Amino acid sequence: MVLTPEMERVGVTPALLKTTKKITCPRCGLEFSLFQSRAIACKGCRQASFGCQLARCLRCDTEFPLQGPLTKDKEKQKLLADYMNNIVGNYNKTVGKKGTR
């Protein structure tokens, strides 16, 4: 997906766009996005809002690194994980939830 001027205007960033890219679970083959993983499979997990650099499959709960499917190196993996973790943390603060189960 390409970042359009309209998307930029409403605040979509390249990092946010990357979190919606489909990744495939290496164990069961399910396709999902990092955004879905954090919102569903990682919901309430303490690590989801404290620097986790893994994706968790929605179907089989397999955890695997973001490096490879979404990023090319460890530095970009950390940046993407931190970005997504901030989204989760801000959501939890907004709705008054803790980052734990």
Rosetta blueprint (number, residue, H / E / L):
1 M L
2 V L
3 L L
4 T L
5 P H
6 E H
7 M H
8 E H
9 R H
10 V L
11 G L
12 V L
13 T L
14 P H
15 A H
16 L H
17 L H
18 K H
19 T H
20 T L
21 K L
22 K E
23 I E
24 T E
25 C L
26 P L
27 R L
28 C L
29 G L
30 L L
31 E E
32 F E
33 S E
34 L H
35 F H
36 Q H
37 S H
38 R H
39 A H
40 I H
41 A H
42 C L
43 K L
44 G L
45 C L
46 R H
47 Q H
48 A H
49 S H
50 F L
51 G L
52 C L
53 Q L
54 L E
55 A E
56 R E
57 C L
58 L L
59 R L
60 C L
61 D L
62 T L
63 E E
64 F E
65 P E
66 L L
67 Q E
68 G L
69 P L
70 L L
71 T E
72 K L
73 D L
74 K H
75 E H
76 K H
77 Q H
78 K H
79 L H
80 L H
81 A H
82 D H
83 Y H
84 M H
85 N H
86 N H
87 I H
88 V H
89 G H
90 N H
91 Y H
92 N H
93 K H
94 T H
95 V H
96 G L
97 K L
98 K L
99 G L
100 T L
101 R L
